[in-house]
Amino acid sequence: MNYFIVEKDEATLSAGEFLQHRIPAAPPAYLKQLLKKGKIRGPNGPLAAADCLNTADRIQLPDSARLQELMKVPRSSAAGVVILYESREILLVDKPAGLAIHSSQGHESENLTAWVETLLKERGSRFQVAPAHRLDLETSGPVLFGKGKEACGRLGQLFMRQEVEKTYLALAAGKTPGSGELRSQLMAKGKQKDAHSSYRALQRNEQASLLELRLHTGRQHQIRRQLAEAGHPLFGDLRYKGPCPAELPRLFLHCSRLAFVDPYSAAAIAIDSPLPDDLSVFLAQVGMD
C-alpha cells in the first residue's frame, strides 16, 4: 500500500506527527527528509512537516523499498526497536545514544539485547540472539545481531577478520586537516596495541570539523582517544576533555554505516543509519548544515 487515509482521531496531528504515528519504526530524520524533498503528498500536493491534516485525507507515499520494510515492522515492537535490515539469520537494529547493548548494573532490562529478545518473542520466534559487536553507551548507530548460535558465531568471525566496514560521523573541536590517517598505540586488555583510523572532513570551520571516519581496527574508545590525542577531542566528550556546550546533551559520535558480505547469501550488504535529530540540530550551533 502506497497511501494512508487520515482517520478522525488523527486529524489533530501535523503531517510529520502523522507519519511518525503510522510508521513508528521510521527514524524521524528519514521522515523529515522525505517531507523536505516533496516525496509525501496530500490532496493539494507535497506536504511539509508542519502541515495540518483533515479527516479522510489521502496521504500518498513514495515507492520506496526501505519505507515498505519500515511499515512492516510490528507497531507493538517498533517503539523500542528500529530495524534497519533483516534476513532469516541476521537482524540489524539502530541503537539510540544512552542505551546499553548488554545487561549491566542499571541496565538490567533497559538494554538493546533485551529489546531485541522481546521483539522476537512477540513474533513467536525462539532464536537465541546476541550482538556481534559493541557500540559505546553514548554512541548511536547500527548493531548487528545473529539469530541462533551459528549465526552469532559466523557474524562474530566477520568482525574478528576485520571484514566489516564501519563508518562513523563525529564532530571534532577545531579545524582539522581535510583528510588524514590516525595511527597510534592504545592500551587494550593490558597491552599496547596498534590502532588505525582514517578520516575526511565533510565540513570545517575554525570552531569545529564534521568528520567521516573509517575504523581499520577496533580498540575501545578508539575514535575518541585518537582525536583527543591529535588535539581535536569530540564535542560532548567529557571523559576526553572535549567541549560540552549545554545545547548538546550527548557525545557527538554516530555510527552511520555498516557494510559486509552476508556469510549466508554472499550478498553485499551496506546499511546506512541517518544522523539522529539531536546531532543534526546541534550542527547549526556551530555554523554547519
Secondary structure as UniProt FT lines:
FT   STRAND          3..5
FT   HELIX           8..10
FT   TURN            11..12
FT   HELIX           15..22
FT   TURN            24..25
FT   HELIX           28..36
FT   TURN            37..38
FT   STRAND          41..42
FT   TURN            43..44
FT   STRAND          45..46
FT   TURN            49..50
FT   TURN            55..56
FT   STRAND          58..60
FT   HELIX           65..72
FT   HELIX           75..78
FT   TURN            79..80
FT   STRAND          82..86
FT   STRAND          90..95
FT   TURN            97..98
FT   TURN            105..106
FT   HELIX           112..123
FT   STRAND          129..131
FT   TURN            137..138
FT   STRAND          140..147
FT   HELIX           149..160
FT   TURN            161..162
FT   STRAND          165..173
FT   STRAND          179..188
FT   TURN            189..190
FT   STRAND          191..204
FT   STRAND          208..215
FT   TURN            220..221
FT   HELIX           222..229
FT   TURN            230..231
FT   TURN            235..236
FT   TURN            238..241
FT   TURN            246..247
FT   STRAND          253..261
FT   TURN            263..265
FT   STRAND          268..272
FT   HELIX           277..283
FT   HELIX           284..286
//
